[in-house]
């Protein structure tokens, strides 16, 4: 399975990579991202943050990366994705729910 985890520059996201050691992980975040891939994961940029199109932007990146699931770690993303779960499911992308301690406080 291929999983996109948002908040990719955070310690929370990097800790979660170990949880998905048998999967392909894409760590995504807003702004500039490191450009080195590793054996366990790779980084992508979600572009500049635009709260008006959060779900649309995330869906586009999921489709471009061919992911099977997304794990949002930012509070502002979680709310928007919860409203758009059906849309993601139409494209066979599961919206995973993080635990409270995994969320990035901003």
N, C-alpha and C positions, 0 to 999 in steps of 0.2 A: 504494500500500500504506500502511496505517496501522500505526505501530510505537509501542509503549509502552516507554520506557526508564526503568528504576528508578534510584534515586540521583539524581533529577532536579535536586537543588540543588547537585550536585557539578560541579566543573570537567570531570571525565571525561565526564559526560552532556552538558554544554553543547558540548564539543568534538565529540562524536559527531553532533550535529544536522547539521553540515556533511556528514557521510558520507551522510546520508539526505535530501539537498536536494530530491530529486524525490518524496519521500514526505511523508505527514502524520505528525508526531511528537508524542507525548504524553509529557511529562516528569513522572514520578510519584515521590513520596517520602513518607516517614512524617512525621506532624505537620503543621504549618502550611506552606502553599505560597503563593508569590506568586499574585495573582489577575488578572494582566494577560496576555492572549493576545498573541502576536506573529504575524507572517506565517508564520514558519517552525515554530513549535511553540506548545503551550499546556501549562499546569501543572495537575496534579490531586494531591490528597492521598490517600494510601493509608490514612489514619486513624492510629491509634496502633499501633506495632509490637507484634505478638503472635506469638511464635515457634511457638506451637502450631498456627496456622492460616495460615502464610505462603502456601503454594501455593493454598489455597482463596480467600484474600483477593485474591491477584493474579489468579486466574482470574475472580473476580467483576468486578474492575475492567476486565479485558480485555474481557469480555462487555458490560459497561455502556458501554464506550467504542467497541466495535465494531472492535477492533484485529485485525490479521492476524498480528502477530508481537510477541513480547516479548523484550527484551534486558535481562537482570538484571545489574546491576553490583555488587550487594552480595554478599559471600561467603556470608552466611547464606541468601540467596535462591537462589543458584545450586545449592546442594546439594539444597534442597527441590524446585526445579523440575526438576532432573535426574531425581529420583524420580517426578515427575508428568508427564513429557513426553507419555506416551501419552494421558493425560487431556486435556491441552491440544490435542493433535492431533485428538482426537475432536470438538473444537469448531473445527477448522480454524485453530488458532493455533499458529504455529511458535515454538519456543523457540530463540532464537539464542544462540550461545556467545560470550561476550566473550573478548578476548585478555587474557592475564595482566596486562599493564600498564594495562588499562582497568578492572580491578577496584578497588573502593573498599576500602581497608584500614581495618577498624574493630576 
